[in-house]
Amino acid sequence: MIKKAGRKKVIELLKTLDGERKEKQENLLFKALFKSPEWTSAKTVALTMSQTLEINTTAIIEKAWTEKKVVVMPRTKKNREMDFVVYTHKTPIELSSFGLREPASDLRPIQKSEIDLIVVPGVAYCKSGFRIGFGGGYYDRFLADYKGKTISLVLDEQQIEPFEVETFDIPVDRLITTKS
């Protein structure tokens, strides 16, 4: 399957996903994440501010804060690159040029090596850990030389097989599904 077609197919499925079904799946995914060795050993966790179709990250952020983990959030930059900054209740938020909520552009980024775990967002996933994102390639660029752990939380509707993998695609270390 071509990525563009896979992205479109899964986005359409997610748009029609019943809210109660999505919430039940999310709760299963959260429980598995919080029990994972990647989560329990991480001191600094990278997460996004979820959009409507994505896994709701609010509960993950709050759990991280409860466990005294440092939460970092991405900011998009020129040349399809991104960096991460520490995110707290007081972090000022701006809208990016894509309409995404991101930490303010004047905040100091942290070093990539300071991030223990990245919960990588995506639209669709295959069992081998490759993902289809929203099409910008930001995460693949960031992950190319990232040495920490990566996990993605995958709703049933986001699992598709197979799709084309390109040379620049970086697989996620571990997919957490409702069946894992």
Secondary structure as GFF3:
##gff-version 3
##sequence-region A 1 180
A	DSSP	alpha_helix	3	15	.	.	.	ID=ss1
A	DSSP	alpha_helix	19	35	.	.	.	ID=ss2
A	DSSP	alpha_helix	37	41	.	.	.	ID=ss3
A	DSSP	beta_strand	44	46	.	.	.	ID=ss4
A	DSSP	alpha_helix	58	66	.	.	.	ID=ss5
A	DSSP	beta_strand	70	76	.	.	.	ID=ss6
A	DSSP	three_ten_helix	78	80	.	.	.	ID=ss7
A	DSSP	beta_strand	82	86	.	.	.	ID=ss8
A	DSSP	beta_strand	93	95	.	.	.	ID=ss9
A	DSSP	beta_strand	101	103	.	.	.	ID=ss10
A	DSSP	three_ten_helix	112	114	.	.	.	ID=ss11
A	DSSP	beta_strand	117	119	.	.	.	ID=ss12
A	DSSP	beta_strand	124	125	.	.	.	ID=ss13
A	DSSP	beta_strand	131	132	.	.	.	ID=ss14
A	DSSP	alpha_helix	138	143	.	.	.	ID=ss15
A	DSSP	beta_strand	149	154	.	.	.	ID=ss16
A	DSSP	three_ten_helix	156	158	.	.	.	ID=ss17
A	DSSP	beta_strand	174	177	.	.	.	ID=ss18
###
